[in-house]
């Protein structure tokens, strides 16, 4: 793919897209502006943030978190963005919450010391179909209706419903290419313009797109190698078929039951 094609594709992306969000979220002030808006808390301070943070799970599937932040009050905040609608959104949030909680809990910690966790899940569609921009999911005692807390907060935000709120306006910037608001969202608007209109910013976006494409190719070859090994092909033939280094295939073979 030539550079002009890449540049054209880069300019079509928005913060709702994974590649674009990855670059946007490298700026901690962008993360803070988004979280402040959705939580309606202008005093909230983000002390640290990580984009595309990986949590390894030795017993199950690992996860890559779009944005993982720690606020000044100690609360951990995970912002996830999902453009597609072919996933089980709520179970995805449940899994992320369990992985984050396990990852940030030291051995021997008391349950009362587990940090509070807030997951903000941004989707393009309103999969709840209740006509709201923001949905706060609470835990309640069914018999009494009393709200009870366990330190986990789930907030679902969508770009489908336009209710005039600041969060809805922010979602417009997330999903529409020519949408900006320098008054309400100066950091988000400036950063979005940089990656869509500035030549240097577009070049950075093209680079990350190419990097992600190469990572996808490598992941595909690794999967093919594992499948071929499971089918009984020897290491040399798998190396020839996938063009992977022999030591890489050997490492896969050491973990795959041979027939």
Beta strands, then each sheet from edge to edge (+ up, - down):
strand 1: 46-55
strand 2: 63-71
strand 3: 76-82
strand 4: 117-123
strand 5: 134-137
strand 6: 139-140
strand 7: 147-148
strand 8: 152-158
sheet 1: 1+ 2- 3+ 4+ 8+ 5-
sheet 2: 6+ 7-
end
